[in-house]
Amino acid sequence: MADDEAPWQLDEPLRPPPEVTRDVFLAWQQVRPGRDNPERMTNPVWAWLARQPEVSAYLANRHFGVERGDRPGWTNQRFGQSTTALPDGRTIAVAGEHEDYYDPDFNIYNDVIVTAPDGGVEIYGYPRAVFPATDFHSATLVGDHLYLVGNLGYRDARQDRTQVLRLDLGTLAIERLEAGGESPGWISRHEARLDDGDRITVTGGRCEVELDGGRTLRDSVDDHVLDLRSLTWTRTTDRRWTQYAIERSDEGFGRLWDIGQLADYVDRDDAWSQQQAASYRERIGYEPDLAAWRSRYQPPVAHQPLPADREAWRVHRIAVDGVTVRYVDSGRGVQVVIEGPLPAATVGTLIDDLRAKLSRADRGPYAARCLDDPR
């Protein structure tokens, strides 16, 4: 940096208040668990960051010109966090995740942020044994409690039964509940609603299951109800949708993302798009079969394309004999969800056609794995 060049700082609206000096920031830079149920952990650094979710851990460190510590930096820039407005004007934000697993500041939180009507912030931490690291859960307000259902969490902490926690809105203590019956399993990214004042209905989402000796995520296709009086789960539907994961079967991760980007740019006439196409060709290292890529969701059976959902850009849908077939792009391949009964021969054609096209596009082996519920 030149002598007359000012150090990088956050834009004025995002900058910390005067009490957050560099020394104070260093004292509270990192994530730490609570020791009590709950432990009030409000401090000037976290209170500032709680009000500024645009400021990542990386940007906070950069503003103060410090290196990251040996633990992730604390931030309120999160996804998979629940936010609930209470009748008394408070807002309760629960846990959530910052960054992806490969980032040095990746962290799944187990805290509660309370924002008062006047903007004041209080932050509470908990021991992991009381409140596990939690993200992509649901929060349902029931009287003086908030029921926290589900969790994605860290891979090595996932279980077979649904995580259910109850947050007391008076004391902010958290209680782990053990619910019996037929639960939706280790569910996340779902919707929850309160019915009749004492039942929580859980729909959609993803659940992790063990198949073929390994753990995998699949759609949670059935609805489940948690009776809060008896703490008993009941499955209320029996949809029996068919699900497959089509992924690269060798040790490679594949180039599907890069191939998709190349396909988007290659036919555009402007110079910038052609530069992007050349860059992706170089990254791929070979000329992919773009015809196979573009036709991957056009199976050789009678079908109709369905309208795209702008909020779910990775999802493609077609209708076959009145049944919705949903394709979901992922890093390693495609998940296929067939939302109703189709003849086995038709299902086989859909899956084999997609597997073959991905193999041709990526010049590598792809295999299909059935994710159906074994019940």
C-alpha positions in Angstrom: 0.0 0.0 0.0 1.3 3.4 -0.9 2.1 5.9 1.9 -0.8 8.1 0.9 -3.3 5.3 0.5 -5.9 4.9 3.2 -6.5 1.4 4.6 -9.7 -0.3 3.3 -12.7 0.3 5.4 -16.4 -0.5 5.3 -18.8 2.0 3.8 -20.0 4.6 6.3 -23.4 3.1 7.1 -21.9 -0.3 8.0 -19.0 0.9 10.1 -18.8 0.1 13.8 -19.8 2.6 16.5 -17.0 4.4 18.3 -17.0 2.0 21.3 -15.9 -0.8 18.9 -12.2 -0.1 18.8 -9.6 -2.4 17.3 -8.8 -3.8 20.7 -12.4 -4.4 21.6 -12.9 -6.1 18.2 -10.0 -8.4 18.8 -11.5 -9.4 22.2 -14.8 -10.5 20.6 -13.7 -11.3 17.1 -14.3 -15.1 17.3 -17.2 -17.4 17.8 -17.5 -18.9 21.3 -20.2 -21.2 22.9 -22.2 -20.2 25.9 -21.7 -21.9 29.3 -25.1 -21.5 30.8 -28.7 -22.0 29.5 -28.7 -19.2 28.6 -25.6 -17.1 28.9 -26.0 -13.4 28.1 -23.1 -12.7 25.7 -24.0 -9.2 24.5 -20.9 -7.2 23.7 -20.3 -4.1 21.6 -18.8 -6.1 18.7 -21.6 -8.7 18.3 -24.3 -6.1 18.9 -22.8 -4.0 16.0 -22.6 -7.0 13.7 -26.1 -8.3 14.7 -27.5 -5.0 13.4 -25.4 -5.2 10.2 -25.9 -8.7 8.6 -24.3 -7.4 5.4 -20.9 -7.5 7.2 -19.3 -10.9 6.9 -16.6 -12.2 9.2 -14.1 -11.6 6.5 -15.2 -7.9 5.9 -15.1 -7.2 9.7 -11.6 -8.5 9.9 -10.6 -6.5 6.8 -12.1 -3.3 8.2 -9.8 -3.5 11.3 -6.8 -4.8 9.3 -6.5 -8.0 11.4 -6.0 -11.6 10.5 -8.7 -14.2 11.3 -8.1 -16.1 14.5 -8.0 -19.8 15.1 -11.8 -20.0 15.2 -14.4 -18.6 12.9 -15.3 -15.0 13.2 -18.7 -14.0 14.7 -21.2 -12.5 12.2 -24.9 -12.2 11.7 -24.5 -12.7 7.9 -26.3 -16.1 7.9 -28.5 -18.4 6.0 -30.8 -21.1 7.5 -31.5 -18.6 10.3 -35.1 -18.3 11.6 -36.6 -14.9 12.5 -39.8 -14.6 14.5 -41.7 -11.4 15.3 -43.3 -11.6 18.8 -46.5 -9.8 19.9 -44.6 -7.7 22.3 -42.6 -6.2 19.5 -39.4 -8.2 19.9 -37.8 -10.1 17.1 -36.1 -13.5 17.8 -33.4 -14.7 15.4 -32.2 -18.2 16.0 -28.9 -19.7 15.0 -28.1 -20.2 11.2 -25.0 -20.8 9.2 -22.2 -18.6 7.8 -20.4 -19.5 4.6 -19.8 -23.0 3.2 -17.8 -25.8 4.8 -14.6 -25.0 2.9 -14.4 -21.4 4.1 -12.2 -20.6 7.2 -15.2 -18.7 8.8 -17.7 -21.5 8.2 -19.8 -21.9 11.3 -23.2 -23.2 12.3 -24.4 -21.2 15.2 -26.3 -22.1 18.4 -27.3 -18.7 19.7 -30.3 -16.4 20.0 -30.4 -12.7 19.0 -33.2 -10.7 20.5 -34.0 -7.3 18.9 -36.2 -4.9 21.0 -38.7 -2.5 19.4 -36.3 0.3 20.0 -33.5 -1.5 18.1 -31.6 -2.7 21.2 -29.9 -6.0 20.8 -29.2 -8.8 23.3 -27.3 -12.0 22.3 -27.5 -15.3 24.2 -25.3 -18.3 23.9 -25.7 -21.9 25.0 -23.7 -25.1 25.5 -23.7 -27.4 22.5 -25.1 -30.2 24.7 -28.2 -28.0 25.3 -28.6 -26.3 21.9 -26.7 -28.1 19.1 -25.4 -26.1 16.1 -28.6 -25.6 14.1 -29.6 -24.3 10.7 -32.4 -24.6 8.2 -34.9 -25.4 11.0 -38.4 -24.0 11.5 -39.5 -21.8 14.4 -43.2 -21.9 15.4 -44.6 -19.5 18.0 -46.9 -21.3 20.5 -47.9 -19.1 23.4 -44.9 -18.2 25.4 -42.6 -20.7 23.6 -40.9 -21.0 20.3 -40.7 -24.6 19.0 -37.6 -25.2 16.9 -38.1 -28.2 14.6 -35.5 -29.7 12.4 -31.8 -29.1 11.6 -29.2 -29.7 8.9 -26.3 -29.1 11.2 -22.8 -30.6 11.0 -22.6 -33.9 9.1 -21.2 -35.9 12.0 -23.9 -34.7 14.4 -26.9 -35.7 12.3 -29.2 -38.4 13.7 -32.2 -40.5 12.6 -34.9 -38.6 14.6 -36.1 -35.1 14.2 -34.5 -32.5 16.4 -37.2 -30.7 18.5 -36.2 -27.8 20.8 -38.4 -25.5 22.9 -37.3 -21.9 23.6 -38.9 -20.2 26.6 -39.5 -16.6 25.6 -39.5 -15.4 29.2 -36.2 -16.9 30.4 -34.7 -17.7 26.9 -33.8 -21.1 28.2 -33.8 -24.0 25.7 -35.2 -27.4 26.4 -34.6 -30.5 24.2 -37.8 -32.5 23.6 -37.9 -36.2 22.8 -40.9 -36.9 20.6 -42.2 -40.4 19.8 -44.2 -41.7 16.9 -43.3 -41.6 13.2 -41.1 -38.6 12.8 -40.0 -37.1 9.5 -36.4 -38.0 10.4 -33.4 -35.6 10.2 -35.3 -32.9 8.4 -34.3 -29.4 7.3 -35.4 -26.7 4.8 -39.1 -27.5 5.5 -42.2 -25.5 6.3 -44.0 -25.6 9.6 -47.4 -24.2 10.7 -49.5 -24.3 13.9 -52.8 -26.0 13.6 -55.5 -25.9 16.3 -53.2 -24.3 18.8 -51.4 -27.6 19.8 -50.2 -29.3 16.6 -47.3 -28.4 14.3 -47.6 -29.6 10.7 -44.4 -30.1 8.9 -44.3 -30.2 5.1 -41.6 -30.4 2.4 -37.9 -30.0 3.1 -35.1 -32.4 2.9 -34.1 -35.3 5.2 -30.9 -37.3 5.6 -31.2 -41.0 5.5 -28.9 -44.0 5.4 -29.0 -45.9 2.1 -26.5 -48.6 0.9 -24.3 -48.0 3.9 -24.0 -44.2 3.4 -25.8 -41.1 4.3 -27.6 -39.0 1.7 -30.2 -36.2 1.5 -33.5 -36.6 -0.3 -36.8 -34.8 -0.5 -39.1 -35.3 2.5 -42.3 -36.1 0.5 -44.8 -36.8 3.2 -46.5 -34.5 5.8 -46.0 -35.0 9.5 -47.8 -33.6 12.5 -46.3 -33.1 16.0 -48.9 -33.2 18.8 -47.5 -30.8 21.4 -49.6 -32.3 24.2 -48.4 -35.9 23.8 -45.1 -35.1 22.0 -46.0 -37.6 19.3 -45.3 -37.5 15.6 -47.9 -38.8 13.1 -47.3 -39.2 9.3 -50.4 -38.0 7.6 -49.7 -38.8 3.9 -48.3 -41.7 1.9 -47.2 -40.2 -1.4 -44.5 -42.7 -2.2 -42.8 -40.5 -4.8 -39.8 -42.0 -6.6 -36.4 -40.3 -6.2 -33.0 -40.9 -7.9 -29.6 -39.3 -7.6 -27.6 -39.3 -10.8 -24.0 -38.5 -10.0 -20.5 -39.0 -11.4 -19.4 -42.5 -10.4 -15.7 -42.2 -10.5 -13.5 -40.2 -8.2 -13.9 -37.0 -10.2 -16.3 -34.2 -9.2 -17.3 -33.5 -12.7 -17.6 -30.3 -14.7 -21.4 -29.8 -14.9 -21.3 -26.3 -13.5 -18.7 -25.2 -16.0 -20.5 -26.9 -18.9 -23.7 -25.1 -17.9 -21.9 -21.8 -17.9 -20.3 -22.5 -21.3 -23.7 -23.4 -22.7 -25.0 -20.0 -21.5 -22.2 -17.9 -23.1 -21.2 -19.8 -26.2 -24.0 -18.7 -28.5 -23.9 -15.0 -27.6 -22.4 -12.6 -30.0 -20.9 -9.9 -27.7 -17.1 -10.0 -27.0 -17.5 -10.3 -23.3 -19.6 -13.4 -23.6 -17.2 -15.0 -26.0 -14.3 -14.3 -23.6 -16.3 -16.0 -20.8 -17.0 -19.0 -23.1 -13.2 -19.2 -23.9 -12.4 -19.1 -20.2 -14.9 -21.9 -19.4 -13.6 -24.0 -22.3 -10.1 -23.7 -20.8 -11.3 -24.7 -17.4 -13.1 -27.7 -18.7 -10.1 -28.9 -20.8 -12.1 -30.5 -23.5 -15.1 -29.8 -25.8 -18.2 -31.0 -24.0 -21.2 -32.4 -25.8 -23.5 -29.3 -25.5 -26.3 -31.0 -27.5 -26.5 -33.7 -24.8 -26.4 -31.0 -22.1 -29.1 -28.9 -23.6 -31.4 -31.9 -24.1 -30.8 -33.5 -20.7 -34.4 -32.6 -19.5 -36.0 -33.6 -22.8 -36.5 -37.4 -22.4 -37.6 -39.6 -25.3 -41.1 -39.9 -23.9 -44.1 -37.7 -24.4 -43.9 -34.8 -22.0 -44.7 -31.1 -21.5 -42.2 -28.5 -20.1 -43.6 -26.8 -17.0 -43.1 -23.1 -16.1 -39.8 -22.3 -14.4 -39.7 -21.0 -10.8 -37.5 -17.9 -10.8 -36.7 -18.4 -7.1 -35.6 -22.0 -7.7 -33.2 -21.6 -10.7 -31.7 -25.0 -10.2 -35.1 -26.7 -10.6 -36.5 -27.9 -14.0 -39.9 -29.5 -14.3 -41.8 -31.5 -17.0 -45.1 -33.3 -17.0 -45.3 -37.0 -18.1 -48.8 -38.5 -18.2 -50.0 -35.8 -15.8 -47.2 -36.6 -13.3 -44.6 -33.8 -12.5 -41.0 -34.9 -12.9 -38.7 -32.5 -11.1 -35.0 -32.3 -11.9 -32.7 -30.5 -9.4 -29.2 -29.6 -10.4 -26.4 -30.2 -7.9 -22.7 -30.0 -7.9 -22.2 -33.7 -8.5 -25.1 -34.4 -10.7 -28.9 -34.2 -10.8 -31.6 -35.4 -8.4 -34.8 -36.6 -10.0 -38.1 -36.6 -8.1 -41.1 -38.2 -9.8 -44.2 -36.9 -8.0 -46.6 -39.7 -8.7 -47.0 -43.1 -10.2 -45.5 -43.9 -13.6 -44.9 -47.2 -15.3 -41.6 -48.8 -14.4 -40.6 -48.8 -18.1 -41.2 -45.0 -18.3 -39.2 -44.4 -15.1 -36.4 -46.5 -16.5 -36.3 -44.5 -19.7 -36.3 -41.1 -17.9 -33.4 -42.1 -15.6 -31.3 -43.9 -18.3 -31.7 -41.0 -20.8 -30.5 -38.4 -18.2 -27.6 -40.6 -17.0 -26.4 -41.1 -20.6 -26.7 -37.4 -21.5 -24.7 -36.4 -18.4 -22.1 -39.0 -19.3 -21.8 -37.7 -22.8 -21.8 -34.0 -21.8 -19.1 -34.5 -19.1 -17.1 -37.3 -20.8 -17.2 -39.4 -17.7 -19.3 -42.1 -16.1 -22.5 -41.3 -14.3 -24.6 -43.7 -12.3 -28.2 -43.6 -11.0 -29.0 -44.4 -7.4 -32.5 -44.9 -6.1 -33.3 -42.9 -3.0 -36.8 -44.3 -2.4 -38.0 -44.8 1.2 -37.6 -48.5 1.9 -40.9 -48.8 3.8 
